[in-house]
């Protein structure tokens, strides 16, 4: 359902991503692994229209080109992102965040039912409907961010470092919830530094080092791969970090 | 006497609140400090005057024309003048500086046109100028009507902004412009809408004020300054705060005019403003943000 070809992104002279190619099949969870600054977040940002990739880049969703479209149109086509740092509306309540999640026109149908699903998935949010999101814990804010994303009735969920800054026990709960979302058939592209947890969740994965995709395989294979060990022992971060 | 002063103050404050709401929409959501806000008001006041004297059109009918017209013209101003500034501004501070300079220029253009057409004399007309007895005090019917319409418009907008999804998108842009695109909100479109609504309220406020106040082509800047004070007193981006602060400002101004000296009314407003800035810079109803 997602097909990325020759995706390159540069910030000035710095090439953040160099001709990346990857795909995700319907219902698949794909992990993108790499050290800090390897280009993972840039890849996700280009998919959401927040960063413009270079000429000749292509990212097709159900065969239709996403590159070059404005951010709101991409959301309307079913691609939703939970960015690093979550991007929640901190000065608004949980309920209002979910209301805004269903802002895209595609999300209006069945909004009420989806809200119930989100509350089933995260009962904590149901208890705290009217609380200001800013005053919630990091884990709860991440629930709001994911809940808000689900409200948009997405076909593809992009997750950028969802476990960042969370306590291990909260990370466990978070990945349990993600596994539940996955089991409902949503296609997920996840960027994570928590390799073990993300490979546990994912079906397949890609390795990014210094802006290039250097490997790929099923989650099972990657878990035992030497290159994965190498990438997360710091080999790539020394040259790739900016 | 006390009750009369209070009521006249409240009534004046109602229109202040409406005009300040307009400025708050423009500044809080579109991030543009529109110094020509008062000129939009005065232009609408002259419209009401011309249509009333020339065509016998009651100001309340003019209001129905002024609201959409103010929206449309402000939309145009945003598209032609503000949008290029918004696009090139690297950050919010730069946009504020640029928009202040640009709208300062717009102020003089609009004022110049009005001076050319209407001259610099004070203007007024008499509409619904008969007293109505309310709880033992007499108040002019035009003031009462202006108050009711102002408050209806202001509270109506408040309800739309706080209770609807559309309103939530506006608040999302005001509070977290960087996150708004994540849920498919077009920040630029929302900013344009907010700026246009602000202009619409200025025009509406101008028509309402013209029913009971004498105005002149050069008088816009005082309204802009008062609106600015109300917005800051109420807490930037806090619409209910602006409504309450507007009413308070009207009451204070009227009390100073009645009991101390009419010449001091504007000075009293500024003294109050300075006290608020020193004591609660986030505004009376704003919350301090970390």
Interface residues (C-beta under 8 A of the other chain):
Chain A: X48 X49 X50 X70 X71 X72 X75 X76 X80 X81 X83 X87 X88 X89 X90 X91 X92 X96 X99 X100 X101 X102 X103 X104 X148 X152
Chain B: X165 X168 X169 X171 X172 X175 X176 X178 X179 X181 X182 X183 X184 X185 X186
